[in-house]
Amino acid sequence: MPLLEPDPRSLRPRGRREPSPDRVPDRLAAGTPEPLRSELIALLGADKVCWKVSDLVRYASDASPYRFVPQAVVVAEDIDDVSAVLSYAHGRGREVVFRAAGTSLNGQAQGEDILVDVRRHWAGIEVLDDGLRARVLPGTTVVRANAALARHGRVLGPDPASAIACTVGGVVANNASGMTAGTTRNSYRTVSSLTFVLPSGTVVDTGDPAADEDLAHAEPRLCEGLLALKAEIEADAELTARIRAKYAIKNTNGYRLDAFLDGATPVEILRGLMVGSEGTFGFISEVVFDTLPLDRLVSTALLFFPSLPAAAAAVPLFNEAGAIAVELMDGNTLRASVRVKGVSADWAGLPKDTTALLVEFRAPHEAAQDAYERAAAAVMAGLDLVAPVASVTNELTRDARTIAGYWKARKAFVTAVGGSRPSGTTLITEDFAVPPSSLSEACAALLELQARHGFDAAVAGHAAHGNLHFLLAFDASKPSDVERYAAFMDEFCRLTVERFDGSLKAEHATGRNIAPFLELEWGPKATGLMWRTKQVIDPDEVLAPRIVLDRDPQAHLRGLKTIPKVEAIADPCIECGFCEPTCPSRDLTTTPRQRIVLRRELMRQPDGSPVEAGLLESYGYDAVDTCAGDSTCALDCPVGIDTGALMREFRHRRHSPREERVAALAARHFKAVEASARLAVAAADKVGDRLLERATGLARRAVRPDLVPEWLPQIPGAAPASLPRTERVGASAVYYPACVNRIFGEPEGFRGPSLPQALVAVSERAGRPVWIPDDVAGTCCATIWHSKGYAEGNAVMANRIVQAAWGWTAGGLLPLVVDASSCTLGIAHEVVPYLTDDNRELHRELKVVDSVVWAAEELLEHLAILRTARSAVLHPTCSMRHLGDEASLRAVASACAEEVVVPDDAGCCGFAGDRGVLHPELTASATAREAAEVGSRPYEAHLSANRMCEVGLERGTGRRYYSVILELERATRPGPGYLRRS
């Protein structure tokens, strides 16, 4: 063990713990049992098998109320890996479940044997026919696919609320639809072709003209069985009519029996059956979609009604007016949504019965938009709308920011309402559909049923399609609560089927919680056909048993997960997974959701258990050390859980008193530390990269890596010894060069001024001169201490910089311009909790402005652009996301370059100040997809707004990144000395 390695026990949960009945058993403390572990490693390689107990635990939970611990996790890289696992499972009598994003709400992504991760290596999209079609890999998120299609004016049909996180493979496998898809834009209707691997290992490409011939040769029994079932269904007129009627409204319960009616050949039948099969028929390795037009002109209204029946009565009127979406939110949903950033706080005071409709129209051109708005206005004129709180306007708007806020509140239904549930309760999300004409009656019946069984009554949904959603929260550790849930489900399912002839699952797919009620909805004949279809395709029941079909009437009560109380900042988490795509460590170690899942398992364990020891042994590196701490997870979490803050707290917890004292001493004497660091960087230029890499490598083997940075060749040389001379008199702003820009210079070989020189120059040219105080040395934004969890050092520097900034800016009369986005964020926001009361008052008077915003809003209109780059690729930093400054970065870059590109896969680089030199593997993993995109074509300029992020991007991409301010200076520099950057 390296010197100064922290004690894993420092991360043990604090407070009293009660061992939970659903805790991971001690027999799994060593991870995947033998011989399964050795056999899978021999079959696939050690790098594709996750076997530690922490791996099994982090994959055991998804967005559903269930938890099943796999025996092993395989990270498949290609179809060969999938086929190998299926062949192995057949030979050993084992079971296989595929998992992508883990956003499914009914346990479809959980298995009790071999779980196969098909997210990590399965992302990508190829746009075909100028966007009319798209070939998409199953691990691609819907948002990522639509970003690529948007450039062609196209979009995918399905639009689930979890689009930021859910993957295309899961969307197709569950036939998920969303706000606008209804029954005409879902996967079943818009998938052109599929490539999939059958349980036998046979690969089928339904788009191949020879697919039926090849399948008949490879799987004759399968083809005969499918055609026999087709003939049987078609011969039964009553059954055929029933199947057609069931899909007249949204329905994802059971298998798509209409595939036998819509498909003429075995391959065509399989194409339909695979949609909505929930991974029980095969692995979908590629999807070709027929895309839809992206109508960019949007008009939206959030309309408030005095009651749910009044709102429901308006739904058909808006459908007739051409609305593409009509979304319903009842009073409880609206009030809970105030937890979502951007939602008006006064919604908390809405009357109990208040109900809202979110109505949206989308048009291809302005004439059509005007027509839609006239039709909407006519409908609205006849409605009894209410405005019970000041923020309610009941008006159509075209404002993109307002519309985005409406949709954020609507899409956060599960997490906002679920996040406000009592601590320790499990959340179940149900959805169902009724004929739209029965919407009001169904809502009233549901709310009465919820209240009668002691559940908080709340409902929302896609009212245009009669599709409603509701939540149930209960304590799965209490038998009485489980009995209450069971009684509710029995009555709810009978109500939906017998009173409304509805669908028990409209878009979330059957899953574990509705499987026991499948026959109630479909009847014995149709359900029997589903069982026989499964037998024809997967006779050995290798794939995902018990997820769609289950004869156990109590199956929905098996595996319900307890939710032990954890640290307050993470306790509201419902494990939805929205945070995962943005996490820089997602493909390296753990994600924010998994970090919380692991904490909950620690709380389930008794003190000193073997499982606890195994989890703690891994948690330090997998969760704490490799968290970038950038907190972008909080931006994508609908209830704002900042797992980065929790990891920083854990870093603090692992520090020894001596380490805390040293960090505080460094803060108090930072002027000397800063000078020494600059001298060390200057000396390093003369020593050479190879020797420094060797020296730091040896040191990192002796002392834990989190204390000794690794020397990287991309680390720039020293900054100039002195800052530019400026005058206070006549200055429009105070310029604060961040310490990173006072220590490090520009990329090797860069021709041009330093960043401080450039910002001073462009500000002068624009007639908005800036002043650099003489005493900036020894000050810092405090991020160095904040990100590492050094509490005392953080407080020392936070208070110092605020006091200094207040004096420099004459009490806030001048703005403080900061030239590194992370430092802007630090001074503007992150220092606040660590300030004294007096300094908090001073901070309120400061106006902290990032240099990119300064350039975009104060300089650009006064500058003459003399030359531009042909192309520029941008890297918006995670701090810019927090600050909302991304548009300013694009504005400045657009002034400097003819073409500006932000990669679709741009995200946090994982460098995180010095995290990239402490754990270079984090940056390598975090930048891999962005690097592939950037490397696919040449760019003349590679621009960002934070020096260490630029180092990380250079490390990841092999391209030289630098500040957009330097490019602006070049674009506006008089004289001939501008043609070369190096």
N, C-alpha and C positions, 0 to 999 in steps of 0.2 A: 504493500500500500504506500502511495506517495506521502511525503511529509505534509503535515498540516491538513490532511484530508478530514473533513468534518465528520462528526459522528452521525451515522444515519438516524440514530434515535432522536436527534434534535428535531426531526420532522414528524415525530409521533403526534397523533391528535391529542389535543389538550382537553381536559374535562372528563367527565364520567362517561363510560361506554357500557352499553349492554350488548352482549353477543346476540347477533340476529340469526333467526332460523334459516335465512336464505344466504348466509355467509358462504364464501368459498371454502370447501372442506380441506382439512389438513392434507389429505392425500394428493392434492394438487399443488402443494407448497413448492415442490420441485419442478413444477411446470408440466408440460406434455409428458404423459407416461410412456414408458418403453413397452413394446418395441416401436410404437407409433412414431415417436420422435426420430429415432435413428433411421427408420424406413423412409420417412418423408425427406429427411436430409439426404439420404443416399439417392433418392429418386429425383430431387429437384435442386439440391445444393443448399448449403447452410444459410445463405443470404436470403432465401425465399421462404424459410420456415421460422415463424415466431413462436417460441415455445416456453418462454419464461412465464411464471405465474402472473406477472404484471401485464404481459401481452394478452393472456387469456382473459384477464379481468377487463382490460380497456376495450376489448372487442365484444364483451358480453352484453353491453347495453347499447340501445339505439334510442330513437325518439319515442318508442312505444312504452307501455306500462309493464313490459315483460323483461325478464333477464334470464338468459340461458348461457352458461359458461361453456365455450367450446373446448374440445380436447386439444386442438391444435389450430393454428392460423397459418394459412399459406398465402403468400403474396405472389400471385400469378403474373408473369410478364407477358405471356403470349398464349395463343391457342394450344400450342404444344404442351404447355404447363397444365392448362385446363384438362386437356385430353388425358394427360398422364395421371392427374388426380382422380378423374372419373374411372379410368382403368384400374387404378389401385383400389378405389372404393369398391368396385365390382368384385375384384378378387378377394378382398378382405371382409366383405359384407358390412361396409361402413356407409355412413351417410354424409352428404355434402350440401352445404348451403353457400350461396354466393352473396357477397355483401359489397355494395359500392359506397354510397354516401351515408347510409344508416339514418336517413331521415324518415323512413317509413314509420307509420304510426300504429302498426298492428303486429309487430314482431317478425315481419318477413325477413329481416336482415340478421336474424339470430339462429344459431344452430347449436346442437349439443354434441357434435362430433367434429368434423373437419369444416372449418369456415374458410372460404376463399375470398381474399380481398381483391376485388376487380376494379378498384378506383385508381390506385397509385400509378399504374403503368398503362392506363387505358383512356387517356385523354387525347382528343384531337378532332379536328373538323376539316373536311374538304368541301369547299363550296363548288357546286356543279351547275352547269347551264346558267351562268350569271345569276346564281342565287335561287333559281326555280326549284332546285333540289339541293340536298346537303347530305353528305356521308359523314356520320358522326360515330365516334367511338363511345362505348357505354359509360366510361368514367368522366365524360365531359359534362360540366354543369350546364343547365339550361341557359343561365345568364351568359356563360362563355360562348355557347353556340349562337345565341342571338346577337352577341356583340359582333361576331364574324359576319352574320347574315345582314346586320343592319346596314353595312356599307353597300349592300346591293338592294336595299329597300325591301327586305324580306324578313320573315320571322317564323319560328316554329308554331304549330298550332297549339299544343299543350302549354299552359302557362300557370303551373301550380304556384301557390304562395311561397313555397320553399325554393323557388327557382335559383336563388343565390347559392344554394347548397346542394339541392338534389341533382342527381345525374340522369343523363338520358336513358341509360340502361334501366334504372329503377323506374323512371317515368313510363317507359314502354312496358316493362314487366308488370307494372301495377295498373296500366292504362290510366295514370293520373291525368287530370284535365286542368282544373283551375277556374279562374274567374270568368274567362270568355269562351272556353273551349266547347262547353255544352256536349252535345252528342254528335256534332258535325266537325269539330276541329280537334278532336282527341287523337291519340296515337292510332287507334283502330282505323280511323278514317284517313289519316294523313301519312301513315307509313307506306312507302312505296315498295321497299324490300328489306329483308332482314338476312343477316348471316348469323347462324347459331350452331352451337355444338349440342347434339342430342346426348342423353345419358349414356348411350352406347359408345360415344366418342365420334360418331359420324358428324361431319361438318356439312351444313346445308346453306347455300346461298340462293335465296328465293328469287333473286334477280338474274340468275344464270339460266339461259334458255334450255340448257341440258339438265337442269336441277331435278326434274321429275324422273328422267331416265336414270340418272345417277342414283337417286334415292331408291328407285325400284330395284336396282341391282344390289345396293348395299343393305337395304332394309325391306325386303319383300313382305315380311309379316306385318310390319308397321303400316305399309301402304294398304295392304288388304284390310287391316283392322279399321283404318280411317275411312276407307270407302264403304265398308260395311255399316259403320255407324252413320255415315252420311245418308245411305239408302234407307236405313231404319227411320231416321228423323224425317226425311222427306216423304216417307210413306204415311206418316202420321199427321194428318191435316190439323188436328186440334193442337198437337204439340208444336207444330210449325208456327201456327198463329200465336200461341202463347210465347214462344221465343221472340217473335217479332214485336209483340206487345211489350215484353219486358225491357227491350232496348229502345222503346219510344221515349223513355226518360233515362236519365243517367243511371248506369248500373255497372258495378265492377265486382259484384258478389258471385263467386264461382267462376267457372270457365266460360269463355265466349262460345256458347253453343251455336250462335249464328254464323260462326266460321264454317260450319258444315253446310250451311245454306248459301253462303257467299262464295265459297271456294269450290272450284270444279275438279281440282286435282289434289293429290296428297300434299304437294308442296304449298299450294294455295291455302289448303285447310290449315296446315301447320303455321303458315304466316299469320293467319288470324288467331289461332289458338295460342301462339306464343305471346301475343299482346294480352296483358292481364293475367298471365299464368304464374306470376310471382316466383319465378325461378324454379318451378316444380317440373317443367318440361325440358329445360335446357338452359344453356348460357348464351345470351345474346351478345355477340362479339362485335357487331356493327349494325348500324341502322341507316337506311337511306330514307329521308323524309321528302315528301312533296311539301314545299314551304308555302307560306301565305303572304299576301302583300302586307307590308308594314305601313299602315296609314298613320302618318306622322302628325297630322293636325288633330289635336285632342281638345275636347270640351267636357268639363266634368262639373258635377254639382253634388254637394253633400247636403241632403235635404232631411230636415227633422220633422217628425210626426208625433202627435200626442199619444199614440198607442200603436201596438204591433198590428192589429187588424187594419188600422188606417194606412199604415205603410204597405202592408201586403196588398191592399186593394189597388194601390198605385202601380204595382209591378207590371201587370199586363199593359197598362197604358204606355209605359216607357218602352216595353218590348215592341209595341206597335209603332212607336216613334222612331225606332231604329237603333236603340241603345245596344252597344256591344256587351255591356256589363251593367247589371243591376245587383248591387250587393247590399245585404241587410245586416244591420247591427242593432241588437236590442240594448236596453238601458244599462244592464250590468256590463256588457261588452264595452260600451262607450265609456263608462266610468272607469273601468280597469285600464283602458287605453292611455290614461294620463301618465302611466308609467313609461310610455314611449316618448323619447325625446322628440320635441317638435309638436306634440299634441297639446292643444290648449288646456291649461290647467283648470279652467272653469268647467270643463266637462265633468269634473268630479261632483259638481253640484246639480247635474241634470236630474230632473224628476224620475221616479222609479219606472214609469211606463214609457218614457221617451224612447222612440225608435228612429233609426236613421237609415236612409237609402243612399248609397253611393252610386251615382248614375254616370255612365261615361259613354260618349260618342266619339268615334274616330273616323276621320275623313281623309281621302287622298288629295283633295284640293279645297281651296277656300269656298268655292260655290257650294260644295257638298256640306262643308262645315256650317255655313250660314243656314242652309236648309235644315240641318239637324237641330241647330239652335232654335230656329223658329218653331219646329215641331215640339221641342222640349219645353219652350216657353209657353206654348199653348196648353200643354199638359199641366205644367206647374201653376198656371193661372187658375185652374179648377180644383187645386188641392188645398186642404186645410193644414197648412204648414205652421210650425211654431218656432219661436226663437227664445227658449227659456233661459239662455245664458248669453253674455255679450258677444262671444266669439262666433256665434251662429249667424250666417248670412243668408242661407238658402238661395244662393245665386250660382248660375253657371260661371265658370272661370276658364280662361285659357292659360293662366299663369302656371308654368311648369313646377315652380317650387311649391305652390299651394296644392296642386294636384298630387305631387309626390308625398306631401304630408298626409293627405287623405288616404292614399294607398298604403302608406307605412302603418297608419293606425289600423286599417282593415287587415293587412297581411299579418299583423302582429297578434291576431286574435288568440292563437294557441299560446304563444309565449307570454303575452301581456296578461291575459286572464290567468293562465297557468302560473305565471310568476308571482301572482298575488295570492295564490292558494296558501293555506296554513302550512307552516314548516313541518316537514316529515311526511307529507301526504303524497301519494302516487297520483299521477295525472293520466286520465284516459280521454282520448279524443275520438269522438264518434262522428260519422257523417252518414246521412241517409238522404233519399230523395222521394218525393211524392209528386203526383201530377201537379203542375203549377197552379191549377185551379183550387187545389186543396191546401195551398201554402199557409194561409192565415189559420185555418182550423188545425193544421198539423203543429204550427208554432204554439198555439194556445194549449193543445193537448200535451206537447212536450214539456212546456214550462210547468204545467200542473203536475205532471208526472215527476219531474225533478224535485219540485218542492215537497211533494207527498213523501218521497223517499229520503228527504233530508239533504238533498244536494243543492248547492247554490245554482239558481236558475239563470242560465245565460245561453243565448243562441245567436248565431251569425250564419251567413252562407250566401250562396250564389242564387239569389232569389229568382233571377230570370229563368233558371232551370229547375226550380223547385228543390234545390239541393241545400240542405241545412247542416250546420255543424254545431256540436255542443261538447262541453267538457264535464267530466266527473272527477272530483278529487276525494280520495279517501285514504285511510291508513292501512296499507296491505299487511302490516304486522298485527292488526287487530282482527280476529275472526268475525267479530260482529260487523265490522265495516265491510269485510269481504262478503258476508251474507247479504248486507244491504245492497251492495253493488250487484250481486247475483240476482236478487229479487227485482231490482230495477231493470236489468237487462232482459230478463224473462218477459216482463210486462211491456217494455219498450219494443221488443222484437214482435210480439203479438200485435201491438198497436199498429206498428208500421205496416205489417203484412195484412192483417185481417181488416183493419179499418180503412187503410188508404191504398192497399195494393201497391206499396212502395218498394224501394230498393233498400236493403239493409246496409249496403255499401254503395255509395254513388261514385266515389272517386279515390278512396283510400285503399281499395282492394280488400278481399275477405280477411286475410290475416288470421291470427290465432284467436282473436276475440269474437269473431262472427262465424268461424268454421262450424261450431256446434249448431248454429241456427240456419245453416245453408238449406237443409231440406224443408224447414218451415217456410222459407220463401219460395223455393223452386218446386217443391213437391217431390214425391219419391221417384217418379219416372225420370224427370230431368236430372235429379241428383244422381240417380243410378247411372245415367249416361256419362256424367262427369267422372264418376269412379271408374267406369270402363275405359274412358278416354285416358285417364292416368295409367291404367294397366297396360294399354296398348303402347303408350309412349315410354313409360318407365316401369316395366314389369317387375324389376327388382327393388323398386322404391328407394333408389339411391338419392334422389334429389328432394330436398326440403319436405320431408314427411311432416304431416300434422299442421302445415301452414294454410292450406286451402281445404283439405278434406280431413276430417277427424270424427270418428264415431263416438268419441267420449263426450257425453253431454255436459261434462264439467271442464272441458278442455280450456275454456276461456278463464278459468280460475287457477290454472296451473302456471307457475313461474311468475306470478305477479311480484314485482320488485318492491322492496322496502326502500325508503328514501331517508337514510339517517341524516340527522342535522350535522352540517359541516360549518366551516368558517362563514361568517355572516355575508361576506361579499359574494360567495359562491352558492349559498344555500338556495336562492330562488331558481337555480338552473333546473330546467326540465329535460336536459340532455337532447335538445332538438337538433344540434349539429350545425346550426347556421354559422357558427364561429369558425368552422374547420377550414373552408377553402382559403381564408385570408391568413391562416396561421403559417408562419415561415418554417416551423418545425414539423409540419404535418406529414412530410414524407421521410423524416429522419427519426423522430422519436415519438412524441405524443402531441395531441391537439388540446385546446382548452377544455373541450368536453371530456376528453379522456383524463386530463389532469384532475378534473372534479370527480369523475367516475372512480378513479383510484382512491381519492380521499374518502369517498363514501364507503368503499370496501374496507378501508382501514378502520372506519367507524363501526363496521359490522363485526370486526374481529375482536376476540378477547385479547387483553393485554398479553404480550409475549408469545402469541401464537406463531407457528412456523410460517403461516401465510403472511402475517404482519411483517415478519422479518424479511421475507422475500420481496414484498412490495417496497419496504423502506430501502432495501439494498439498491433497487433500481430507480427509485423516485428522484434521488438527488440529481442524477445526470439526465434521465429521461424527461423529467418534468421541470426541474428548477434550473439546472445549468443551461439547457438548450432552449429555454424560453427567451425569445428576443426582448421581451418586456415592452414591446411597442404598443401594446394595448389596442391594436386594431380589432381584436376580438370583441371589444366593448362596442365598437361602431356597428358591427354586424349582428350582435346579440340584441334582439328586440327589447330586452329589459336591461341592457347596458351592463352586463356582468363583465368586470375587468379582471380576467384571470391573470393578466400580466401583473397587476397590482398585488394579487395574492402570491405570485411567485417571488416578487420583490420582498414581500413580508417574510417568506420562507428563507430567502437569502440572508435577511437580517437575523433570523432565528438561528441560522447556522454559524454566524460570526462569533468568534471568541471575543471576550472583553478586550484582549490585546489588539485584535484586528480593528475593533471599533475605535480604540484610542488612536491607533496609527492613522486611520482614515480621517478622524477629526483633526489630528495634528497636520495632516496634509492640507486640509481645508484652511486651517488657520494660517499656514505658511505657503499658500498656493503661489504667491509671486515667485518664491524660490523654486518651487516645484515646476512651475511653468518655464522658467528660464533654464532649468536643468534639462527638462524634456526637449526643449528646442535645441540645446547644445548636443544632446544625445542623438537626436535625429540628424543634425549636421555631421556629427562624427560618424554616424552609421553610413553616410554616403561614401566615406573614404575607406571604410572597412570592407564593404562588399556584401552582397546578399547571401552568397553561399556560406560564408563563415558565420554570419549572424543566424541563418537558419539552423546551422548545426549547433551553435551555442544555445539558442533558445530551445531547440529540441531536446538537448541533454538536460537543461534545467527543468523542462516540463515533465520529464520522466522522473525527476527527483522530487519535485514539488508539484502539488496538484495543479492541473492545467488552468483552473479558474483563477490562479494567482499569477501565472507567468504567461504573457502573451507570446504567440508564435510570430517570428519575423516573416513578413510577406514581401516579396519583391515589389508588389504594387504600392507599398507604403511610400508616400512622397517624401521628397527632401524637405529641408527646413525652410520656413517662411523667412522673408527678409527680416533683418535684425530690428528694423524700426518701422513704425506705421507711417502712412503719409501725413504730412503736415497739413493741418486744416485750421480754420478760424472759427471761433465761437460767434463773433459778431456777424450778423446777417445769415446765420445758419437756419435752414428750414427744418432741420431734424438733427437729433443726436444719433451718430452712427456708432453702434457697438460691435466691433469685430469679435466674433466668438473666439474662445481660447483655441479651438481646433484650427482656426485660420490664422491665429497668431503663432502657432507652433509649426504647422505643416504648410508647405507651399503647394504649387500646382503640379500636375502630372509631369513625369520625366519627359524632357524634350519640348515642353509647352513653350510657345513663343508668345510673349505678351506680358502684360502687367500682372501683379498679384491681385487676388480678389479685393482686398481693401483698396488698392490703387484704382481698380476698375470701377468700384462703386463710387468712390470719391469723384472720379473723372466723369462718369455718366450723369451723376447728380449735378455737377458743375455745368456740364453742357446743356442740361435741361433748365438751368436757372434755378435749381433747387439745391443749393450747396448744403453739405452735411459737415458736422463737426465731430471729430473723434477726441474724447477727453484724454488728458495726459495720463490719467491714473487708472486706465482699464486693466493694466497688468495686475495679476493677482485676484481678479474677479472671474466668475464663471456662472453659468446658468444653473448650476448645482446638479445637472443631469448625471454627471459622473458618479456622485454619491447616491442620488435618487435611484438610478437604475440598478445599483448593486445592493441596495438595502442598508446603506450606512446611515443610520438615523441621525447621529449627532453631527457628522460632517455635512450631511444634507441641510440640516437646520442652520449650521454656521454659514454656509455659502448662500443659502436662500435669502437669509436676512441681510447678508452683506450686499448682494447684488441689488436688492430692492432699495436699500438705503442709498446706495451709490447712484442708481438710476434716477431716483427721485431728485437727488441733488443735481445730477447732470442735466435733467430735463426741466429744471426750475419748477419742480413740483408738478410735473406733467404738462407744462405749457407746450413743450415740443414733443413730437413723437420720438420713440426710441426705435431705431431701425436696426434689426439684427440680421446678420448675414448667414445664418445656418438655421434651417427650418426646425430642427430638434431643439435648438437653443431658444428660438422664438416661442415654441410651445412650452418649454421649461419656464421661461421668465413670465410668460403671459398666464399660465395656468398651473403648472405642476408645483411651483414653489409655494402656492397659497396655503396649503394645509400646514406648512412647517414654519409659517411666519408668526412672530409675536403679534399681539393685538394691535400695537402701535404701527408695526410695519404692514399689517394687513390694511390699515387705513391708508398708508402711503401708496400701497399697491393699487388701490382702487382709483387713484388719480393718474396712474400711468397709462399711456397708450403705446402698446408694444406692437410693432409692425414688422412683418418679415420683409427682407430686402426685395423679394420677388413681387410682393404686393406693392411695395413702395415704387418699384420700377413700373409696374402695370398701371397703377392708379395716379401716380404723381409725375412720372418722367416721360412715358412713351409719347404722349401728345405734344410734348415740347422738343422731341428729338428728331433729327433728320436721319433717316435710314439710308446710308450710303452704299451698302452692299449686303447681300444676303447669301446664306448657304443654300445649296440646292435642296438639301434634305436634312432633317434633324429628328432624332428619336429621343423621347423624353422618359425620364424615370421620376414620376411623382413620388415623393417620400411618404412614409406612413405619417410623419408629423404633419405634412401638408393635408393629408386626409382629415386628421383631427382638427386642423385649423380651418379647413374649407378653402384652401388656397390653390387647389389644383387648376382652377380656371385661370388664375393669374399666371401660373407657370406656362400654360398654353398660350396665353395672350402675348407674353414677352417672347416666347419662342417663335410664334407666328410672325412677329415683327422682324425676326432675324433669319427666317428660313422660308423658302417657297413651299416646302412640304413638311408638315409636322405630324409625327406618328407617336401615339402612346400604345405600346404593345398590349394586346388583349390580356396577356398573362402577367402584366406588370403587377408587382406586389411588394411587400416588405422584403428588403434584401437580406435581412437577418444580421447585418453587420452591427447594428445597434450600439454605436459608439465604439466599444472595444470587444463586443461579444464575438465579432468576426475574426479577431486575432486570438481570442481565448479558445474559441471553438470554430475554426475555419470550415469544418464540415457543415455547420449550420448555414453559412452563407452559400456554400456550394449547392446544398440541397434547395435552399430558398430561391435561388436565382436560376435554377436549371431550366425551367420552362420559359422564363423571360429571355434567358440567354439563347435558347434555341430559336426563338422568334426573332430576336435582334440579329442573330447570326445568319438568318435566312436571306439577307440582302444587305448591300452596303448603305451606309449613311455618311454624310459629310460631317455631321456634328452629333455628339452624344451628350445630352444635357440633363442636369439635375439641379439640386439646390442645397446640398449638404455634403461636406467634404468627405466624411467617412462612408456615407452611402455611395459616393462616387468611387471610392477605393473598392468597396464591395462589388459594385457593378463591373469595374475594370477587372477585378479578380474573377468574377463569374462569367463575363462575356468575352474577355480578351480585347475589348474595345476601350479606348481612353475616354472616360467621362469627366466633365468639368462643369462649373457653374454656368447657368444660363446668363448670369450677369456678365461673365467674361465674354460670352458671345455677343451680348448687347453692346458691350464696349467696343468690340471689334467691328460690329455693324455700323457704329456711329463715329468711329475714329477718323478724324481728318487726316489727309496725307496718304502717301503710297505704301506705308509699311503695314499692310494688312493682309497680303495675299496668302501668306503661309502661317499655319498654326504651329508648325514644328520644323 
